[in-house]
Amino acid sequence: MSLKVVKFGGSSLADAEHFRQVAEIIKADPSRRYVVPSAPGKRFSEDTKVTDMLYSLYELVRSRAASEVIDAHFASIKARYNDIISELGLDFDLSGEYEYIKNAVLHNSGRDFAASRGEYLNGIILAKYLGFDFIDAENVIFFKENGSFDEEKTNDILSLELKEHKNAVIPGFYGTSPNGTVVTFSRGGSDITGSIVARAAEADLYENWTDVSGFMMADPRIIKNPSIIDTITYRELRELSYMGATVLHEDAIFPVRNAGIPINIKNTNKPEDRGTMIVSQASGYDTEHIITGIAGKKGFSVLTIEKDMMNSEVGFGRKVLESLEDFGVAFEHLPSGIDTMSVIVSTSQIDEHREKVLQSVTRRTKPDSVTLEDGLALVAVVGRGMVKARGTAARVFSAISGAGVNIRMIDQGSCELNIIVGVDEQDFEKALNAIYNEFVK
């Protein structure tokens, strides 16, 4: 029988009714043996996620708020879990856990510990409701002294632990450091835990359940009702995630990618939908879907250096990049010509250093001119089928031009997996719609 690891996001475990949906999904397939839950998310649009409530608790304690204020806030957190327990008809309470957590936060257990308790408590409740074993992530997920994830130690110990449990719930988002302190991944880190568990279990499939029926071809806030991507490769997902597309935490790709385990993005509210399959490689070429997805971000600046015979000056590019490195500024792209070099950087990174960077570049390279322009947005068109489809780039540029948008920058990798164009920020949405309509509608 195949083995699946399933992760459920906060929106899938926001209340008792969602717990029932999750339980039905898990029990419908005996191969769904290991479950990774997030903390309860919002029950309605004005609601607050439990993780945010826990961060607020930590800040109240840190700012030495009045005890009655702290007590009232903690009572609202307890109420979220007690309501779930009561409505599920479970015969147990978490009074001891609540008391321990409150005392630990009051005695400086740390921000990560406070935040991690959302997943911890949700995991206990879900394990009770399913009749599964509970494995505390603190005992099987490890970080190094420098705060980075200890991949190999975790995989060795977690693999052995999972073999002792036919079915288990392992809360997401956190682990422990060598000194026993609880450490969390970045927000959305339960995706990472799910991937780590899938690798350790040598799973056949990692199902990531959320509130959408897969990975959308474009941002639904910009494109009306974008199509769902049927199959996407890890490389394509990485490109789209980097450019702002959000469904799966991008760091969650690596453990399962290295192990060759596919990911299936599924919708808790529509479990019958196929969702999106994320795979190492996708064979075949669909002529109707040349591109896989479109994503983009605003907030970039262009550093442009012009100098005659730049191309024959050894070390010219290094000098430019050293000027950025000196001030902790990373570059995004390097579209260049024979006598022109452009460096795309994040505006927020370079903003406070702009004059010093310009002075440094001028001193090091002695250019004919150097300028720094803001207001650039980047749009990435990603698709494994583009390499086999003639004229894809022409169609992209023609669509943008037809929408009356001027292209300020073009960059295409040698693998031909993506085409990146830069446009004025005010034209960002217009460019995205033009490209989507050209290839999808």
Order of alpha helices (4+ residues) and beta strands (2+ residues): beta-alpha-beta-alpha-alpha-alpha-alpha-beta-alpha-beta-beta-beta-alpha-beta-beta-alpha-alpha-beta-beta-beta-alpha-beta-beta-alpha-alpha-beta-alpha-beta-beta-alpha
